[in-house]
């Protein structure tokens, strides 16, 4: 069967601790060299992401988080492990620009093996590994292999607003009993509507 192998070197993308410091609750915290691994499928195949387990200064290991550019939703299958998916929709200015520090809607969704999560249009999203093993997901977001750097961010995703706010409106942290909880990101000015999925908010 004829297969084009030209994009194989571009399939694997890593998110290093150095890069993830942009969005950590504690950028000086000690973490693994690599936080998560992505096998990018392009357009014809799905993407697989694998998270390391653990915490960094009490915050669970997560993806960087991004907003989609254009009319693009995304479906995630939790193939293995457990975690929390965070979704947030930013308020929009009159000209349609997103307001980085004003959240129109925020959701925290606990997930486990076999669950499916839908990331709607205009909702930024990230996923957090709250278990003691790898977290593995499969998603259907298209990836543009024309990226100049094989590990550069996919062209369909905007990471800048997440970087600017040092993460989402809440961080997922470990409470004193070893369970997932939330901690508010003080850089956000307001959250109009929120569904915290039953997770406790720590001061």
N, C-alpha and C positions, 0 to 999 in steps of 0.2 A: 504494500500500500504506500503510495507516494505521500511523504510528509515533508513540509518545509521546516528545516531545523534552524533557519537563520535567526529566529527570535529567541532561541533557547537561552543564550547568555543573559537575556533581559528578563527572564521569568522570575528569578530570585531577587527580592529587594529586602533589605534589612533596615530596621529602625534602631539606631544605636542610642546608647545612654546619652552621648553628647548631643544628639539631635533632640531627644526627648526632654532635655533640660528646659527647652523653650516653654513647656506646658506642665511641668511638675509643680505640685503644691510647694515642695521644697527643692529648688533647683540644685542645692548643694548636697542633697541626700545621696547616699551610696546605693547604686543599683547594678544590675548585670550589664555587661558590655553591650549585649543586644537585648532589647525588650521584646521584640516580636519579629517574625519572619513572614514574608508574603511571597507566595508563588502566584504570579500574575498570569492570568489566562488570555489576556488580550480581549478580542471581541467574540471569538468562537468557543472559548472555554470559560469555565468559571474560575474564580480566584479562591485560593486557600490561604488562611492566615493562622499562624500558631503563636500564642503568647507564652512567655515564661511565667511561672507562678512566683508569687512573692510580693513584698511591699517595699516602698522607698519612703523612709521617714513616716511610715504608717499609711501611705497611699498605695493602693493596689496598682499593679502594672496594667497599663491601658494602651490603646492606640492613640495616635496623635489627635485625631478628630478633624473633621472637615465639613464644609458645605459644598453641595453640588452646584456646578455652573450649568445653567440651562434646565430644561425640563427632564429631570432624571430622578427616578426613585430607585430603591435598591432593596433586594431581599437577602436576608441572612439565614442560613441554616446553622444551628449550633450542633456541630458534629461530635464534639467531645468536651466534657468539662462543665464548669458553671461560671457564671459571671453576672454582670449588670450592663445593660445597654442604656446609654444616655442619649436622648434626643432633645434638641432644642431649636426653636424657630425664633429668629431675631425680629424685632420690630423694624418696620421700613419707614424711611423718610418719604416726603411727598414726591420726591424725584425717583423713588424706587430703590435708592441705596439702602443697604442694611445698616442698622445702628448697632455698633459692636457691643455696647454695654447695656442694651435694653432687650430683655427676653420677653417675647410675646407668649410663648408656651414652652414648658420644660416637662420632660417625662423621664422617670427612671424605671426600667423594666428588668426584673430578675429573670435570668435565663439559665437553662440547663440542657444537657444532651437531648436532642430530638426536637427542641423548640425551633420555631420560625419567627423571625422578627422582620417587620416591614418598616423601612425607612422612607417616609413620604417625601414628596416634593417640598423643597424649601426648608427641610429639617436637617440641621447639622447633626452629626452623630459620631459617637465613639463607643467602643466596647471595652469592658474592664474584666480582667481575670480575677475572680475572688476565690478560686479553688486552690487546692494544693498540688494540682497537676497542670499539665498543659491545658490551655483552652484552644479549641480548634473550630474555626468557622469556614463556611463556604458561601461566597456571595456572587451575585450576577452583575456586578458593576463593570462596564467596559473599560479597558485600559488601552491607551494609545502608545504603541511601541515606538513611535517616532521620537519619544523623549530622548534628548541627547545623552543624558547620563542614565545608564541602566537602572540605577536605584533612585532616580529622581521621582518626585511626586507625580502621580498620574495626571494627565492634562485635564480631566473632567472635574477635578476637585480643587477647591479653594481652601488653603490652610492658613492664609494670612490673618483672617479675623480671629481664629483660634489662638494663633501665636500672640497676637496683639493683646488678648485678654488672659494670656497664660493658662489656657484651658477653658473648660465649660463653666457654667454657673455654679456647679457643685463638683467637688472631688469625691471619689469613692474611697473611704478609709476604713481601717479596721478598728472596731471598738474594743473596749477593755476585755470583752468576753470572746474576742476573736471572730466577731461577726461583721459583715459589711454594714457601713453606715455612711452618711453624707456629711460633708463639711462645705459650707458656703464659700464661694470664691468672692472675696471682698471687692474685686475690681468691677463687678457687675452692679449697675445702679439700680435696676429693678427687674422683677419677674412678675408678669401680669397674671399668669396662670401656671399652676404646677401640680403634677401628680408624682409624688415621691415613691410610689410603689410600696408603701408601708415601711420604708427604711427610716431609721432614726436620724435626726439631724444633730450633730455634735457641735457644741460651742467652741 
